[in-house]
């Protein structure tokens, strides 16, 4: 291969890398921001975050009361400011079925505290259990030890009925891991760009994504 061709390939590759980095940097800046409560306890951030407004959409409420199974997924990713790979992640998944005869909701909830099935009387109770997080831990102290003194933020993804067939099962398996919260090479949660920039249209029936304010890691 000639030196001229090698230089051309190197320049082309460099242009692709710069474009990718610019895309990621722009995406971090452009993602809508919401204020999130974040307090570190024993080296681990505890989040207070509500996405109850996600269920205020008339079509979403109609689906949740239709009697057909519906899935709500909530994920909170932690990122070092300016970096593309997540530090840690927390997740929960709700399978909601409204019993038209009993007029009650049956909710199968997979969360950080384990799996459980509950019966709820109103859609507002469903929203409270599935779309409101209080003191939600994100990762482990060891995940955060290496970035003490740096800035970080949390990016939240909420989805109604993800269309990827195995997404719910993969979240449930991840939640069952002894060291859940940590992100490793086998994690399916992906990078910021893949999750918040390059999501294909139709990945879920409805979705919401936003980021928190920056916080300092103590």
C-alpha positions as CSV (number, residue, x, y, z in Angstrom):
1,X,0.0,0.0,0.0
2,X,1.5,3.4,-1.0
3,X,2.3,6.1,1.6
4,X,-0.1,8.4,-0.2
5,X,-3.0,5.9,0.3
6,X,-2.0,5.4,3.9
7,X,-2.0,9.1,4.6
8,X,-5.4,9.4,2.9
9,X,-6.8,6.5,5.1
10,X,-5.4,8.1,8.2
11,X,-6.9,11.4,7.4
12,X,-10.3,9.8,6.7
13,X,-10.2,7.9,9.9
14,X,-9.2,11.0,11.9
15,X,-12.1,12.9,10.4
16,X,-14.5,10.1,11.4
17,X,-13.2,10.1,15.0
18,X,-13.4,13.9,15.2
19,X,-17.0,13.9,13.9
20,X,-17.9,11.1,16.4
21,X,-16.4,13.1,19.3
22,X,-18.1,16.3,18.2
23,X,-21.4,14.4,18.0
24,X,-21.0,13.0,21.5
25,X,-19.9,16.4,23.0
26,X,-22.8,18.2,21.3
27,X,-25.2,15.5,22.6
28,X,-24.1,15.9,26.2
29,X,-24.7,19.6,25.9
30,X,-28.0,19.5,24.0
31,X,-29.8,16.8,26.1
32,X,-32.7,18.5,28.0
33,X,-31.8,19.1,31.6
34,X,-33.9,18.5,34.7
35,X,-33.1,19.2,38.3
36,X,-32.4,15.9,40.2
37,X,-31.9,15.4,43.9
38,X,-28.5,13.7,44.4
39,X,-26.9,13.1,47.8
40,X,-23.9,10.8,48.4
41,X,-24.3,8.4,51.3
42,X,-21.3,6.1,52.1
43,X,-19.7,7.0,48.8
44,X,-22.8,6.1,46.7
45,X,-25.2,8.7,45.1
46,X,-28.8,8.5,46.2
47,X,-31.2,10.0,43.7
48,X,-34.6,11.6,44.1
49,X,-36.1,11.8,40.6
50,X,-39.7,11.9,39.3
51,X,-40.8,11.2,35.7
52,X,-44.5,11.1,36.7
53,X,-45.3,13.5,33.9
54,X,-44.4,10.7,31.4
55,X,-47.7,9.1,32.3
56,X,-49.7,12.3,31.9
57,X,-49.9,11.7,28.1
58,X,-53.5,10.7,27.3
59,X,-52.4,7.8,25.0
60,X,-50.1,6.4,27.7
61,X,-52.8,6.5,30.3
62,X,-55.2,4.8,27.8
63,X,-52.7,2.0,27.3
64,X,-52.1,1.5,31.0
65,X,-55.9,1.1,31.6
66,X,-56.6,-1.0,28.4
67,X,-56.3,-4.4,30.1
68,X,-53.4,-5.4,27.9
69,X,-49.9,-5.9,29.4
70,X,-47.8,-2.7,29.3
71,X,-44.1,-2.3,30.2
72,X,-42.6,0.8,31.8
73,X,-38.8,0.9,32.0
74,X,-36.7,3.4,34.0
75,X,-32.9,3.7,33.9
76,X,-30.6,6.2,35.5
77,X,-27.0,6.3,34.2
78,X,-24.1,8.0,35.9
79,X,-21.5,9.8,33.7
80,X,-18.3,11.7,34.4
81,X,-18.8,15.1,32.8
82,X,-17.5,15.0,29.3
83,X,-17.0,11.2,29.1
84,X,-19.1,8.8,27.0
85,X,-19.0,5.6,29.0
86,X,-21.2,5.3,32.1
87,X,-19.8,4.9,35.6
88,X,-22.8,3.1,37.0
89,X,-26.5,2.5,36.3
90,X,-29.7,1.8,38.2
91,X,-32.8,0.3,36.6
92,X,-36.3,-0.8,37.3
93,X,-39.0,-2.4,35.1
94,X,-42.7,-2.6,35.6
95,X,-45.1,-4.9,33.8
96,X,-48.6,-3.4,34.3
97,X,-51.9,-5.1,33.6
98,X,-55.2,-3.5,34.4
99,X,-58.0,-5.9,35.5
100,X,-61.1,-4.6,33.9
101,X,-63.4,-6.7,36.1
102,X,-61.7,-5.9,39.4
103,X,-60.7,-2.4,38.4
104,X,-57.3,-2.8,39.8
105,X,-53.7,-2.8,38.5
106,X,-51.5,-5.8,38.8
107,X,-47.9,-4.6,38.7
108,X,-44.8,-6.9,38.4
109,X,-42.0,-4.7,39.6
110,X,-38.3,-5.6,39.1
111,X,-36.1,-3.1,41.0
112,X,-33.0,-2.7,43.1
113,X,-34.7,-4.2,46.1
114,X,-35.9,-7.3,44.2
115,X,-38.9,-8.6,42.3
116,X,-42.4,-8.3,43.7
117,X,-46.0,-8.3,42.4
118,X,-48.4,-5.7,43.9
119,X,-52.0,-4.8,43.4
120,X,-52.8,-1.1,43.1
121,X,-56.1,0.7,42.9
122,X,-55.3,3.8,40.8
123,X,-53.0,4.8,37.9
124,X,-51.4,7.4,40.2
125,X,-50.3,4.6,42.5
126,X,-48.8,2.8,39.5
127,X,-46.9,6.0,38.5
128,X,-45.6,6.4,42.1
129,X,-44.2,2.9,42.2
130,X,-42.8,2.8,38.6
131,X,-41.8,6.4,37.7
132,X,-40.9,8.0,41.0
133,X,-37.5,7.1,42.6
134,X,-36.6,8.1,46.1
135,X,-33.0,7.6,47.5
136,X,-32.3,5.4,44.5
137,X,-28.6,4.1,44.8
138,X,-26.6,4.2,41.6
139,X,-23.6,1.8,41.6
140,X,-21.3,1.0,44.5
141,X,-18.7,3.0,46.4
142,X,-15.9,1.4,44.5
143,X,-17.4,2.7,41.2
144,X,-17.1,6.2,42.4
145,X,-13.8,6.1,44.4
146,X,-11.7,6.7,41.2
147,X,-13.5,9.9,40.3
148,X,-13.6,11.7,43.6
149,X,-13.4,15.4,43.2
150,X,-14.6,15.3,39.6
151,X,-17.9,16.4,38.1
152,X,-20.6,13.9,37.2
153,X,-24.2,13.9,36.1
154,X,-27.1,11.4,35.7
155,X,-28.9,10.7,32.5
156,X,-32.4,9.2,32.7
157,X,-34.1,7.1,30.1
158,X,-37.8,6.1,30.4
159,X,-39.6,3.9,27.9
160,X,-43.1,2.6,27.3
161,X,-43.1,-0.9,25.7
162,X,-39.6,-1.2,24.4
163,X,-39.7,-3.1,21.1
164,X,-36.5,-5.0,21.5
165,X,-37.8,-8.5,22.5
166,X,-35.2,-9.3,25.2
167,X,-34.8,-5.9,26.8
168,X,-37.0,-6.7,29.8
169,X,-35.4,-10.1,30.4
170,X,-31.9,-8.6,30.2
171,X,-32.8,-5.9,32.7
172,X,-34.2,-8.5,35.1
173,X,-31.1,-10.6,34.8
174,X,-28.9,-7.5,35.4
175,X,-30.9,-6.6,38.4
176,X,-30.4,-10.1,39.8
177,X,-26.6,-9.8,39.6
178,X,-24.7,-9.8,43.0
179,X,-22.8,-6.7,41.9
180,X,-25.6,-4.9,40.1
181,X,-25.1,-1.2,39.5
182,X,-21.6,-1.6,38.1
183,X,-21.0,-1.3,34.3
184,X,-18.6,-3.7,32.7
185,X,-17.8,-4.9,29.2
186,X,-20.6,-7.4,29.2
187,X,-23.2,-4.7,30.0
188,X,-25.8,-4.1,27.4
189,X,-26.5,-0.5,28.6
190,X,-24.1,1.0,26.1
191,X,-22.4,4.4,25.7
192,X,-24.0,7.9,25.9
193,X,-24.0,8.2,22.1
194,X,-25.6,4.8,21.5
195,X,-28.3,5.4,24.2
196,X,-29.1,9.1,23.9
197,X,-28.0,10.0,20.3
198,X,-28.2,7.1,18.0
199,X,-31.4,5.5,19.3
200,X,-33.3,4.2,16.3
201,X,-36.8,5.6,15.7
202,X,-39.3,3.1,17.0
203,X,-37.1,1.7,19.7
204,X,-40.1,2.1,22.1
205,X,-43.7,3.1,21.7
206,X,-42.8,6.3,23.7
207,X,-39.7,7.5,25.4
208,X,-38.3,10.3,27.5
209,X,-34.6,11.2,28.0
210,X,-32.9,13.9,30.0
211,X,-29.9,14.7,32.1
212,X,-29.4,16.1,35.5
213,X,-27.3,19.1,36.6
214,X,-23.6,18.5,37.3
215,X,-22.7,17.4,40.8
216,X,-19.3,17.1,42.4
217,X,-18.2,13.6,43.6
218,X,-17.1,13.9,47.2
